[in-house]
Amino acid sequence: MPLLDKLEKKLYKYSIPDITIALIIGQVIFFFLQYFEFVSLEDMTLIGREVFSGQYWRLFSFLFIPVTDSLLWAFFAWYLYYLYGTALEGEWGAFRYNVYILLSYIFTLVVAFIFPDTPLTNTYLYLSIFLAFAYLYPDFKLHLFFFIPVAVKWLALIQWIGYAFILLFGTWAMRILVLASIGNFLIFFGKDLVLRVKHGQRKKRDIAKKEKRAEKPFHVCFVCGLTDKEDPKMDFRYCSHCDYKCYCMDHLATHECQKE
């Protein structure tokens, strides 16, 4: 992306390295704060109406909402997020990874202001990170229930199917939220997806041409029309005195040769 390349040259010094770790640390802190009832997760949720009323901390606090109140599953989620995030930052660099997260963050805020009564969390933001990881590393395997290996591309496919279901049958708020949550993914991978589709169509056309050529007989007897497809065991020869016409062995010796 040319624009992103230009921005990276000018703004790279402002990027936040290891932002994944920072977000995880924030989640860990608020996990224990809510566990000991020092804070309420309801007060951290992004609700546009509450932001308009002066609760501006919600603009940032929703980023640190733990994915679950179970320490075991929270630890597992933090591990996966660390895995996905550090891999993306290693692939793109800190600046581009920051931009990817920032876009998802901005799109989530837009949804919160369009639907001010809809409570929003960080779920879709972190799912967009997973989808990017699955796109770049489709064959990476996770072990479901700690022993069933599954490539992340299949888990991502399930997620995309879920998004499609929401787009078809969900509320308008949920539809807009899904579109917002994949907005950063489409910005980063949209061009590549289009090229893949075009390449796939071209590949299908090439395969169809090869299959058509494969179906066409290579040898056709000039006299009887027998082909090598009809009788694979038949031998065919070409007469150099008859403009290299093709003859099966049954008519090679009996044809009238044009040799003077």
C-alpha positions as CSV (number, residue, x, y, z in Angstrom):
1,M,0.0,0.0,0.0
2,P,1.8,3.2,-1.2
3,L,0.0,5.5,1.2
4,L,0.9,3.2,4.2
5,D,4.5,3.2,3.0
6,K,4.6,7.0,3.0
7,L,3.0,7.2,6.4
8,E,5.4,4.7,7.8
9,K,8.4,6.7,6.7
10,K,7.1,9.8,8.4
11,L,5.4,8.4,11.5
12,Y,7.3,5.3,12.3
13,K,9.0,6.9,15.3
14,Y,5.5,7.3,16.9
15,S,4.6,3.6,16.7
16,I,4.3,1.6,19.9
17,P,6.4,-1.5,19.9
18,D,5.1,-4.6,21.6
19,I,1.6,-3.2,21.8
20,T,0.2,-6.7,22.2
21,I,2.0,-7.1,25.5
22,A,0.8,-3.7,26.7
23,L,-2.9,-4.7,25.9
24,I,-2.5,-8.1,27.6
25,I,-1.0,-6.5,30.7
26,G,-4.0,-4.1,30.8
27,Q,-6.4,-7.0,30.6
28,V,-4.5,-8.9,33.4
29,I,-4.7,-5.9,35.7
30,F,-8.4,-5.3,35.1
31,F,-9.1,-9.1,35.4
32,F,-7.9,-9.0,39.0
33,L,-9.5,-5.6,39.7
34,Q,-12.9,-6.9,38.7
35,Y,-12.2,-10.3,40.4
36,F,-11.7,-8.5,43.7
37,E,-14.6,-6.2,42.8
38,F,-12.6,-3.0,42.6
39,V,-14.1,-2.2,39.2
40,S,-17.2,-3.4,37.3
41,L,-16.8,-4.6,33.7
42,E,-20.1,-2.9,32.9
43,D,-18.5,0.4,33.6
44,M,-15.7,-0.4,31.1
45,T,-18.0,-1.4,28.2
46,L,-18.1,1.1,25.3
47,I,-21.5,2.6,25.2
48,G,-21.9,5.7,23.1
49,R,-24.7,7.2,25.2
50,E,-22.6,7.0,28.3
51,V,-19.6,8.6,26.6
52,F,-21.8,11.5,25.5
53,S,-22.9,11.9,29.1
54,G,-19.2,12.4,30.2
55,Q,-17.9,8.9,30.9
56,Y,-15.0,9.4,28.5
57,W,-12.9,6.6,30.0
58,R,-15.1,4.1,28.2
59,L,-13.3,5.2,25.0
60,F,-10.3,3.3,26.2
61,S,-11.4,1.0,29.0
62,F,-13.2,-1.4,26.7
63,L,-9.9,-2.4,25.2
64,F,-8.9,-4.0,28.5
65,I,-12.1,-6.0,29.2
66,P,-11.0,-9.6,29.9
67,V,-12.5,-12.1,27.5
68,T,-13.7,-14.4,30.4
69,D,-13.9,-14.4,34.1
70,S,-12.2,-17.8,34.3
71,L,-8.5,-17.4,35.0
72,L,-7.6,-20.6,33.1
73,W,-9.4,-19.6,29.9
74,A,-8.3,-16.0,30.2
75,F,-4.7,-17.2,30.4
76,F,-5.3,-19.4,27.3
77,A,-6.8,-16.4,25.5
78,W,-3.9,-14.1,26.4
79,Y,-1.5,-16.7,25.2
80,L,-3.2,-16.9,21.8
81,Y,-3.5,-13.1,21.5
82,Y,0.2,-12.9,22.3
83,L,0.9,-15.5,19.6
84,Y,-1.2,-13.8,17.0
85,G,-0.1,-10.2,17.8
86,T,3.6,-10.8,18.0
87,A,3.5,-12.8,14.7
88,L,1.8,-9.9,12.9
89,E,4.1,-7.4,14.4
90,G,7.1,-9.5,13.3
91,E,5.6,-9.8,9.8
92,W,4.6,-6.2,9.3
93,G,6.6,-4.2,11.8
94,A,5.4,-2.2,14.7
95,F,3.9,0.7,12.7
96,R,1.7,-1.3,10.4
97,Y,0.5,-3.5,13.2
98,N,-0.3,-0.4,15.2
99,V,-2.3,0.9,12.2
100,Y,-4.2,-2.4,11.9
101,I,-5.3,-2.2,15.5
102,L,-6.0,1.6,15.3
103,L,-8.3,1.1,12.3
104,S,-10.3,-1.5,14.2
105,Y,-10.4,0.7,17.2
106,I,-11.7,3.7,15.2
107,F,-14.3,1.6,13.4
108,T,-15.6,0.3,16.7
109,L,-15.9,3.9,18.0
110,V,-17.9,4.8,14.9
111,V,-20.3,2.0,15.5
112,A,-20.7,3.1,19.2
113,F,-21.6,6.6,18.0
114,I,-24.0,5.4,15.3
115,F,-25.7,3.0,17.8
116,P,-25.2,4.8,21.1
117,D,-27.3,2.3,23.1
118,T,-25.4,-0.8,22.0
119,P,-22.8,-2.0,24.5
120,L,-19.5,-2.9,22.7
121,T,-16.5,-4.8,23.9
122,N,-13.1,-5.6,22.3
123,T,-14.2,-9.0,21.0
124,Y,-14.4,-8.0,17.3
125,L,-11.1,-6.1,17.5
126,Y,-9.3,-9.2,18.7
127,L,-11.1,-11.4,16.2
128,S,-9.8,-9.2,13.4
129,I,-6.3,-9.9,14.7
130,F,-7.0,-13.6,14.6
131,L,-8.3,-13.4,11.0
132,A,-5.2,-11.6,9.9
133,F,-3.0,-14.2,11.5
134,A,-5.0,-17.0,9.9
135,Y,-4.7,-15.4,6.5
136,L,-0.9,-15.0,6.7
137,Y,-0.3,-18.4,8.4
138,P,-3.2,-20.6,7.3
139,D,-1.6,-23.9,8.0
140,F,-0.5,-23.1,11.6
141,K,-2.1,-25.7,13.9
142,L,-3.8,-25.1,17.2
143,H,-4.6,-28.0,19.5
144,L,-8.3,-27.9,20.5
145,F,-8.9,-29.3,23.9
146,F,-5.1,-29.5,24.0
147,F,-4.8,-32.6,21.8
148,I,-6.9,-32.2,18.6
149,P,-4.7,-30.4,15.9
150,V,-6.7,-28.0,13.7
151,A,-5.2,-25.6,11.1
152,V,-6.2,-22.0,11.9
153,K,-7.6,-21.6,8.4
154,W,-10.5,-23.9,9.3
155,L,-11.2,-21.9,12.5
156,A,-11.1,-18.7,10.5
157,L,-13.5,-20.2,8.0
158,I,-16.0,-20.9,10.8
159,Q,-15.6,-17.3,11.9
160,W,-16.3,-16.0,8.4
161,I,-19.4,-18.2,8.2
162,G,-20.5,-16.7,11.5
163,Y,-20.0,-13.2,10.1
164,A,-22.0,-14.1,7.0
165,F,-24.8,-15.4,9.2
166,I,-24.9,-12.1,11.1
167,L,-24.9,-10.1,7.9
168,L,-27.9,-12.1,6.7
169,F,-29.9,-12.4,9.8
170,G,-28.5,-10.1,12.5
171,T,-29.7,-6.6,13.5
172,W,-28.4,-3.6,11.7
173,A,-26.2,-2.8,14.7
174,M,-24.6,-6.2,14.5
175,R,-24.3,-6.0,10.7
176,I,-22.5,-2.6,10.9
177,L,-20.3,-3.9,13.7
178,V,-19.2,-6.9,11.7
179,L,-18.5,-4.7,8.7
180,A,-16.5,-2.4,11.0
181,S,-14.6,-5.3,12.5
182,I,-13.4,-6.6,9.1
183,G,-12.8,-3.1,7.7
184,N,-9.1,-3.2,8.7
185,F,-8.8,-6.7,7.3
186,L,-10.2,-5.6,4.0
187,I,-8.0,-2.5,3.9
188,F,-4.9,-4.6,4.4
189,F,-5.8,-7.7,2.4
190,G,-8.4,-6.5,0.0
191,K,-6.1,-6.1,-3.0
192,D,-4.5,-9.4,-2.4
193,L,-7.9,-11.1,-2.2
194,V,-8.9,-9.6,-5.5
195,L,-5.7,-10.8,-7.1
196,R,-6.2,-14.3,-5.7
197,V,-9.7,-14.4,-7.1
198,K,-8.4,-13.3,-10.5
199,H,-5.6,-15.8,-10.4
200,G,-8.1,-18.5,-9.4
201,Q,-10.3,-17.7,-12.3
202,R,-7.4,-17.7,-14.7
203,K,-6.2,-21.0,-13.3
204,K,-9.7,-22.5,-13.8
205,R,-9.7,-21.3,-17.4
206,D,-6.2,-22.9,-18.0
207,I,-7.4,-26.1,-16.4
208,A,-10.5,-26.1,-18.6
209,K,-8.3,-25.5,-21.7
210,K,-6.0,-28.4,-20.8
211,E,-8.9,-30.7,-20.2
212,K,-10.4,-29.7,-23.5
213,R,-7.1,-30.4,-25.2
214,A,-6.8,-33.7,-23.4
215,E,-10.3,-34.7,-24.6
216,K,-9.4,-33.9,-28.2
217,P,-7.8,-36.9,-30.0
218,F,-4.2,-36.6,-31.1
219,H,-4.4,-39.2,-34.0
220,V,-7.4,-39.4,-36.4
221,C,-7.3,-41.9,-39.3
222,F,-7.9,-40.0,-42.6
223,V,-9.8,-43.0,-44.1
224,C,-12.1,-44.3,-41.4
225,G,-11.9,-41.5,-38.8
226,L,-10.7,-43.9,-36.0
227,T,-9.0,-41.9,-33.2
228,D,-6.5,-42.8,-30.5
229,K,-9.2,-42.1,-28.0
230,E,-11.6,-44.7,-29.4
231,D,-8.9,-47.3,-29.7
232,P,-5.8,-46.5,-27.5
233,K,-4.1,-49.8,-28.6
234,M,-4.2,-48.9,-32.3
235,D,-1.0,-47.6,-33.9
236,F,-1.1,-44.7,-36.2
237,R,1.3,-43.6,-38.9
238,Y,1.7,-40.5,-41.1
239,C,2.5,-40.8,-44.8
240,S,5.1,-38.2,-45.9
241,H,3.9,-38.6,-49.5
242,C,0.3,-37.7,-48.7
243,D,1.0,-34.4,-47.0
244,Y,1.5,-36.3,-43.7
245,K,-2.0,-37.5,-43.5
246,C,-2.7,-39.9,-40.6
247,Y,-3.7,-43.5,-41.1
248,C,-4.5,-46.3,-38.7
249,M,-2.6,-49.6,-39.3
250,D,-5.7,-51.1,-41.0
251,H,-5.5,-48.5,-43.8
252,L,-1.8,-47.6,-43.9
253,A,-0.9,-50.4,-46.3
254,T,-4.1,-50.1,-48.4
255,H,-4.3,-46.4,-48.9
256,E,-3.5,-45.0,-52.3
257,C,-0.2,-43.3,-51.8
258,Q,0.3,-40.0,-53.8
259,K,4.0,-40.7,-54.4
260,E,4.8,-40.2,-58.0
